[in-house]
């Protein structure tokens, strides 16, 4: 569910859903590793280390909000050409004046920069 959501829904369109997904991910990690959520959240450095990639000494559990924009833009770039071929028009352009979806893409693009 989290994978599809990050690829299909802009972060700014459903921030509560992304927060819930992140909370579910942390809860699952705590249950798998038998670490209390209180212990995890007691020290900010612990949470930072959890989010740090494995190669840098962390656990590699990213925050959903940190990867949402990249996932959305990556999906869009993968399907935009195909959508244009199938329907004769570009799927979307990064131009906020054309439609709401495009405005979400522009916002995601700006946050990634």
C-alpha positions in Angstrom: 0.0 0.0 0.0 2.8 2.4 0.9 4.6 1.7 -2.4 1.6 2.4 -4.5 0.6 5.5 -2.6 4.0 7.1 -2.9 4.0 6.5 -6.7 0.4 7.6 -7.4 -0.6 10.3 -4.9 1.3 13.6 -4.4 2.5 14.2 -0.9 0.7 17.5 -0.6 -2.6 15.9 -1.6 -2.8 13.5 1.3 -0.3 14.4 4.1 -2.3 12.5 6.8 -2.2 9.3 4.8 1.5 9.6 4.4 1.9 10.2 8.1 -0.2 7.1 8.8 1.8 5.0 6.4 5.0 6.1 8.1 3.6 5.4 11.5 2.6 1.9 10.3 6.1 1.3 8.9 7.7 2.2 12.3 5.2 0.1 14.2 6.0 -2.9 11.9 9.8 -2.3 12.4 9.4 -2.2 16.1 7.4 -5.5 16.2 9.9 -7.3 13.9 12.9 -6.1 16.0 11.2 -6.4 19.3 12.1 -2.8 20.1 9.6 -0.6 22.1 8.2 2.4 20.2 8.9 4.4 23.4 12.6 3.5 23.3 12.7 4.4 19.6 11.2 7.8 20.1 12.9 8.7 23.4 16.1 10.0 21.8 16.1 11.9 18.5 19.5 10.3 17.6 17.9 6.9 17.7 15.3 7.9 15.2 17.9 9.5 13.0 20.0 6.4 13.0 16.9 4.3 12.1 16.3 6.6 9.1 20.0 6.5 8.1 20.9 4.2 5.1 22.4 0.9 6.0 25.7 1.7 4.4 26.1 4.7 6.7 25.4 2.7 9.9 21.7 3.1 10.1 18.8 0.7 9.7 17.7 2.0 6.3 14.0 2.7 7.2 13.2 5.9 5.3 10.5 8.3 6.2 7.7 7.9 3.7 7.6 11.7 3.3 11.3 11.7 2.4 10.8 9.4 -0.6 7.3 10.4 -1.7 8.2 13.2 -4.1 11.0 11.1 -5.7 8.6 8.1 -6.2 5.9 10.3 -7.7 8.3 12.0 -10.2 9.9 8.7 -11.1 6.6 7.1 -11.8 5.5 10.1 -13.8 8.6 10.1 -16.0 8.2 6.3 -16.6 4.6 6.6 -17.8 4.4 10.1 -19.4 5.8 9.0 -22.7 3.5 5.9 -22.9 0.5 8.0 -22.0 1.3 10.4 -24.7 1.6 7.6 -27.3 -1.6 6.0 -26.2 -3.8 9.1 -25.9 -2.1 11.6 -28.2 -1.4 14.2 -25.5 1.3 14.3 -22.8 0.2 12.8 -19.5 1.3 15.9 -17.6 3.8 18.7 -17.8 5.4 20.5 -15.1 3.3 23.6 -15.6 1.0 24.6 -12.7 -1.4 26.6 -14.9 -2.8 23.6 -16.8 -4.4 21.4 -14.1 -4.2 20.4 -10.5 -2.2 17.3 -11.1 0.4 19.3 -12.9 0.6 21.7 -10.0 1.3 18.7 -7.7 4.1 17.5 -10.0 5.6 21.0 -10.0 5.4 21.2 -6.2 7.1 17.7 -5.9 9.7 18.8 -8.4 10.5 21.9 -6.5 10.8 20.0 -3.2 13.2 17.6 -4.8 15.6 20.3 -5.9 
